[in-house]
Structures are given as structure tokens and as C-alpha cells.
Amino acid sequence: MTTILVTGGTGTLGRLVTDRLRAGGHDVRVLSRHSEPYAVDLREGGDGLDTALAGVDTVVHCATTQRGGDERSAANLIAAARRAGVTHLVYISIVGVDRVPLGYYRTKLAVEKLVRESGLGWTVLRATQFHDLVAQVLGILARLPVVPLPADALDQPVEVAEVADRLAELAQGAPAGRVADMGGPEVRTFESLARAHLSATGRRRAVVNVPLAGKTYRAFRAGGHLAPGHAVGRRTFEEYLAGRFGGGEGGRRG
């Protein structure tokens, strides 16, 4: 039996990874800022982090925040993992972090570099955006009288449970370096995703495609965040919406 620490183990992805690893018979510790007995703020590190890592073989690093501090958190985690003799560090990243000049993506890329240079055995998996995130953004936009969308932009959402399956599989194996990207089953226009979401939630809104400017928009429009050659996900966005909202597959593909 392997002892595995999951950072961010109470989050959307981390709790699913934790469930799968425990089902596999492993001793799994959950590290989160507010989850005892390993309530640790990775940005601060300290004795609590050393205690959480004592006797751990593998770390699955899911903890992240868009409010800043991910690089400092990763540096603290890596230093403590070295002290504890951890043999495998698994990190979840995002497809396109090396192609889309978004601040959060640059941070994820910087953390990838820290992981590669950590001196630990490591594995990095990049995935496309989760269905949950796409639905959250569309839900916010649908509060407006008209839904504004970035013109000529595509997306490839993936089911978070399927990413959790893959991460758990990787955590139970040997360090593999950067593995193949993981994308959702379909590359879709934002308009088709928005119309599917409106249909599933029973809202009537006009959808307007708005041309934007800037390097980040150009990178998204060029598909820098997509992995069409790795469309290994199975659950479609409509299937996700049906499971969440109880609707049918009323969204128009595009």
C-alpha cells in the first residue's frame, strides 16, 4: 500500500482523485488550508507541511488559486517533499500554458518548470478546461440580457471525473515525465456551447459574437488551448449539462 498526499484534496478535482486512490487501497492524506488533520497553507509552508509529508511516497499536486501564490506554494511543497524523501510528484496543468500568454497560464508553466527541476521523480498532465468551468462562465454571462462571446474562438471541455481517473492512474505508476495531453471529445465553438447551456437551463437570450483584441485573444482564436489530437475524453458537454440540470441534448453543435 502506498501513502499518497493530495494537495487541494477538497477541491473539484482533488476530492475525486482522493476517492479513486482510496478505492485502490492506498493510504491517502488530504492537504487543504481548512481540512484537518493536514490543514496547511502551502504559500506559508512550515512544520505542518513537513508533518503532512512524513512517510509519503507520492504527491498529487492539485492545489491552485487564481489569486496568486502558486509558484511559492509549489516551491514550498517541493522543498518539503525532498526532505521527506518523496519519490513521485504528479502535477495537473493546462493545455496551452506554453502558447497562451494569460497570466494564470504563465504561472502554471512556471510551476511545471519547478516540478521538472525538482530533483524528484515527476509526472505532468495537461488537460483542457473542465465542463464545470465552462458552465460557470456561461452561467455568469447568461445573467446579462445578451450573452457576449469571443468571436471565432473554440473550446474543448473535458469531464473532470475522467481527468481524475487519469491522474489517479498516473499517481499509482512510476514517474513518467510529461505525458500526453488530455482533451475533451469535441472541439466546439463558444456559440454552440452557450446555446447548449441556455437550452439546458431554460433561458432565452440572444448570443452575440464580439471580436476582441490582444495577444491572449489571438492565441485562443488560434487554438493554443486545444488538443484536437488528444480528444480522449468521452463525456460530451451536453451529457454533462443533462446530468447537472436534468435537460436533454438541446444545444446546437457547431
Order of alpha helices (4+ residues) and beta strands (2+ residues): beta-alpha-beta-alpha-beta-alpha-beta-alpha-beta-alpha-beta-beta-alpha-beta-beta-alpha-beta-alpha-alpha
